[in-house]
């Protein structure tokens, strides 16, 4: 029987068939890099666990007890009574009122600060000889400590002696001085406006950094093509800076959700402006209820975590649509 040259039995084995299985160096290198990365991150995670994790765990623990500030050692386990009991936080109408105030404050302040910060950033992004001086001047409100700025505005908004009421009465805009921080109808608006004045530079700074990263070539091409400035902003500038703008809004929302100092300094325990943080302070210090205050603090943490995760998921899907 004659075998042809192309018969399967006469074919030479390929290199792939005769190769000896070897370990993949790339996989080993990737595992080594992963272990090295974890080794570098673990000290930071340990510090975070000590600084943030341990106080949070203690807060959750105290929320399950009836501990009081006057007798902290005499506590007993009460389970979820501080949350769901008849006198628990979730059954307190003042808690839900503070939740509503906090959410409304966050929505109003973050929206206004984002819009004003975007406008200020666009102005500061223009070429000018005074650009450096203007950038430094804009950051002054943000550099002032919040307690100092809140006290300063309290003096300026004082009913009979404040400079703002003096100017309004002298100019004939109002007939009598306004109780900016005492009137329930004005106090919340006043707090929002003071916070906007304080934090708008922060949004402007982050937005300006995003604008600085936009390539100038696209503006030159749009100018050559005769595209109107508003279309350039809507279709080019805004989509390019949107990721940075979303990050800035998330950071600002985190601060707004746990707002305490500006509200407590200007309006103390007013029900019209009481935030969740002010409610926690009231339970812990004024009423000396460590258990109820810890439960409110835990709910505050969970509220911020849920809202932040929901916001991140929504913005991520929105950014995917823009891409």
KELUM-910001 format. One line per 4 residues: number of its first residue (from 1); their letters; for each residue x, y, z of C-alpha. Coordinates in steps of 0.02 Angstrom, whole numbers, padded with zeros to 5 digits, always signed. Layout:
N
NUM> A> X/Y/Z; ...
This chain:
323
1> XXXX> +00000/+00000/+00000; +00073/+00166/-00054; +00060/+00313/+00066; +00045/+00486/-00004
5> XXXX> +00146/+00632/+00062; -00010/+00715/+00134; -00067/+00560/+00230; -00107/+00603/+00414
9> XXXX> +00016/+00473/+00478; +00162/+00559/+00388; +00124/+00736/+00449; +00251/+00811/+00569
13> XXXX> +00187/+00862/+00740; +00162/+01048/+00759; +00254/+01155/+00885; +00095/+01183/+00983
17> XXXX> +00070/+00995/+01002; +00248/+00962/+01059; +00264/+01114/+01172; +00282/+01077/+01357
21> XXXX> +00152/+01167/+01462; +00233/+01309/+01554; +00173/+01431/+01685; +00121/+01600/+01622
25> XXXX> +00241/+01736/+01679; +00109/+01870/+01646; -00012/+01790/+01768; +00123/+01774/+01902
29> XXXX> +00174/+01955/+01877; -00007/+02011/+01889; -00031/+01917/+02052; +00129/+01992/+02121
33> XXXX> +00072/+02166/+02076; -00097/+02134/+02156; -00016/+02075/+02317; +00100/+02225/+02315
37> XXXX> -00048/+02341/+02291; -00140/+02264/+02437; +00017/+02279/+02542; +00025/+02464/+02505
41> XXXX> -00161/+02493/+02536; -00179/+02391/+02696; -00093/+02519/+02811; -00212/+02653/+02748
45> XXXX> -00361/+02538/+02772; -00303/+02500/+02948; -00292/+02686/+02989; -00465/+02715/+02916
49> XXXX> -00534/+02570/+03017; -00459/+02643/+03175; -00512/+02823/+03141; -00683/+02795/+03062
53> XXXX> -00732/+02613/+03084; -00709/+02601/+03272; -00812/+02758/+03314; -00947/+02700/+03195
57> XXXX> -00951/+02529/+03277; -00962/+02611/+03449; -01104/+02720/+03389; -01201/+02570/+03326
61> XXXX> -01168/+02481/+03490; -01232/+02625/+03596; -01386/+02640/+03484; -01437/+02468/+03547
65> XXXX> -01428/+02520/+03729; -01518/+02643/+03844; -01356/+02733/+03891; -01368/+02910/+03958
69> XXXX> -01234/+03043/+03966; -01252/+03065/+04154; -01231/+02878/+04188; -01137/+02806/+04039
73> XXXX> -01081/+02650/+04133; -01258/+02603/+04185; -01326/+02543/+04021; -01426/+02393/+03967
77> XXXX> -01462/+02314/+03799; -01629/+02367/+03725; -01612/+02303/+03546; -01699/+02410/+03415
81> XXXX> -01805/+02507/+03540; -01711/+02667/+03502; -01757/+02645/+03319; -01930/+02566/+03315
85> XXXX> -01997/+02589/+03491; -02138/+02704/+03542; -02010/+02834/+03592; -01885/+02783/+03457
89> XXXX> -01809/+02898/+03329; -01914/+02835/+03184; -02073/+02870/+03285; -02021/+03049/+03323
93> XXXX> -02101/+03179/+03207; -01956/+03297/+03244; -01836/+03172/+03166; -01934/+03165/+03005
97> XXXX> -01947/+03354/+03004; -01758/+03365/+03020; -01739/+03239/+02878; -01850/+03345/+02768
101> XXXX> -01754/+03503/+02813; -01589/+03419/+02775; -01644/+03350/+02607; -01721/+03516/+02556
105> XXXX> -01567/+03610/+02613; -01455/+03492/+02514; -01559/+03505/+02356; -01570/+03695/+02361
109> XXXX> -01391/+03731/+02411; -01307/+03606/+02294; -01413/+03663/+02147; -01378/+03848/+02175
113> XXXX> -01194/+03819/+02211; -01172/+03714/+02055; -01254/+03844/+01942; -01165/+03992/+02019
117> XXXX> -01000/+03898/+02028; -01014/+03854/+01844; -01047/+04036/+01800; -00902/+04099/+01906
121> XXXX> -00786/+03966/+01833; -00832/+04017/+01656; -00790/+04198/+01697; -00626/+04154/+01780
125> XXXX> -00579/+04044/+01633; -00575/+04194/+01517; -00407/+04273/+01480; -00379/+04429/+01583
129> XXXX> -00237/+04519/+01670; -00335/+04514/+01832; -00374/+04329/+01820; -00253/+04278/+01959
133> XXXX> -00314/+04413/+02077; -00495/+04370/+02041; -00465/+04186/+02076; -00387/+04228/+02243
137> XXXX> -00529/+04346/+02287; -00662/+04218/+02246; -00585/+04091/+02365; -00595/+04209/+02515
141> XXXX> -00771/+04155/+02572; -00722/+03972/+02562; -00561/+04003/+02660; -00654/+04081/+02806
145> XXXX> -00700/+03951/+02940; -00885/+03910/+02936; -00915/+03959/+03117; -00833/+04128/+03088
149> XXXX> -00931/+04162/+02929; -01094/+04107/+03011; -01065/+04223/+03159; -01017/+04364/+03041
153> XXXX> -01179/+04343/+02944; -01278/+04334/+03107; -01213/+04506/+03153; -01247/+04575/+02980
157> XXXX> -01424/+04505/+02983; -01463/+04562/+03160; -01640/+04629/+03176; -01617/+04808/+03239
161> XXXX> -01429/+04834/+03222; -01378/+04730/+03070; -01301/+04822/+02923; -01415/+04732/+02798
165> XXXX> -01576/+04786/+02886; -01508/+04962/+02906; -01475/+04972/+02719; -01645/+04898/+02672
169> XXXX> -01741/+05017/+02786; -01638/+05168/+02732; -01666/+05129/+02548; -01853/+05105/+02574
173> XXXX> -01855/+04923/+02517; -01933/+04868/+02682; -02037/+04964/+02808; -01960/+04884/+02962
177> XXXX> -01811/+04772/+03002; -01832/+04589/+02958; -01797/+04446/+03079; -01690/+04349/+02958
181> XXXX> -01639/+04210/+03079; -01789/+04212/+03197; -01935/+04216/+03076; -01978/+04036/+03025
185> XXXX> -02026/+04098/+02853; -01855/+04180/+02823; -01732/+04078/+02926; -01721/+03929/+02808
189> XXXX> -01695/+04039/+02655; -01564/+04138/+02751; -01469/+03980/+02797; -01469/+03920/+02617
193> XXXX> -01407/+04088/+02551; -01267/+04098/+02680; -01212/+03922/+02638; -01216/+03964/+02451
197> XXXX> -01107/+04116/+02483; -00987/+04009/+02583; -00971/+03857/+02468; -00994/+03924/+02291
201> XXXX> -00805/+03955/+02277; -00776/+03769/+02308; -00886/+03723/+02161; -00809/+03860/+02055
205> XXXX> -00633/+03797/+02093; -00671/+03617/+02044; -00766/+03672/+01889; -00625/+03788/+01838
209> XXXX> -00502/+03644/+01852; -00612/+03542/+01735; -00623/+03687/+01612; -00435/+03701/+01610
213> XXXX> -00424/+03521/+01549; -00536/+03549/+01397; -00429/+03553/+01237; -00422/+03723/+01154
217> XXXX> -00422/+03644/+00982; -00608/+03607/+00987; -00647/+03789/+01024; -00539/+03847/+00881
221> XXXX> -00623/+03722/+00764; -00795/+03778/+00821; -00748/+03960/+00795; -00686/+03923/+00619
225> XXXX> -00849/+03832/+00580; -00950/+03978/+00647; -01037/+03882/+00787; -01131/+03998/+00907
229> XXXX> -01055/+04011/+01083; -01210/+03939/+01169; -01204/+03784/+01058; -01019/+03765/+01096
233> XXXX> -01059/+03769/+01281; -01206/+03648/+01271; -01133/+03521/+01151; -00946/+03532/+01188
237> XXXX> -00900/+03615/+01353; -01038/+03545/+01463; -01020/+03361/+01411; -00831/+03370/+01432
241> XXXX> -00836/+03443/+01608; -00988/+03342/+01663; -00888/+03201/+01748; -00791/+03325/+01855
245> XXXX> -00950/+03423/+01889; -01038/+03265/+01948; -00894/+03225/+02067; -00900/+03401/+02137
249> XXXX> -01087/+03387/+02165; -01066/+03221/+02256; -00934/+03294/+02374; -01040/+03448/+02404
253> XXXX> -01195/+03342/+02437; -01100/+03242/+02567; -01057/+03403/+02659; -01234/+03470/+02644
257> XXXX> -01315/+03311/+02711; -01216/+03323/+02872; -01228/+03512/+02891; -01220/+03570/+03071
261> XXXX> -01113/+03723/+03108; -01195/+03857/+03001; -01370/+03805/+03058; -01326/+03789/+03242
265> XXXX> -01229/+03953/+03251; -01362/+04056/+03162; -01526/+03977/+03220; -01478/+03857/+03362
269> XXXX> -01621/+03732/+03390; -01752/+03814/+03280; -01872/+03685/+03213; -01883/+03777/+03047
273> XXXX> -01700/+03743/+03008; -01655/+03593/+03117; -01549/+03468/+03019; -01515/+03286/+03059
277> XXXX> -01347/+03330/+03135; -01427/+03463/+03246; -01557/+03333/+03299; -01417/+03212/+03346
281> XXXX> -01332/+03346/+03448; -01496/+03387/+03536; -01524/+03206/+03586; -01345/+03181/+03644
285> XXXX> -01312/+03344/+03737; -01477/+03428/+03780; -01575/+03270/+03824; -01419/+03167/+03870
289> XXXX> -01491/+03016/+03779; -01337/+02926/+03715; -01440/+02781/+03648; -01565/+02887/+03552
293> XXXX> -01429/+03005/+03491; -01323/+02860/+03431; -01474/+02786/+03341; -01505/+02954/+03255
297> XXXX> -01320/+02964/+03208; -01326/+02789/+03135; -01481/+02833/+03034; -01392/+02990/+02973
301> XXXX> -01245/+02885/+02915; -01360/+02762/+02826; -01456/+02903/+02743; -01297/+02982/+02676
305> XXXX> -01233/+02812/+02617; -01395/+02768/+02526; -01412/+02939/+02443; -01230/+02938/+02390
309> XXXX> -01240/+02764/+02314; -01401/+02807/+02223; -01324/+02968/+02158; -01167/+02880/+02098
313> XXXX> -01268/+02746/+02008; -01379/+02878/+01926; -01232/+02984/+01871; -01138/+02832/+01806
317> XXXX> -01284/+02783/+01696; -01302/+02963/+01639; -01116/+02973/+01594; -01132/+02812/+01494
321> XXX> -01273/+02890/+01395; -01164/+03041/+01359; -01025/+02929/+01298
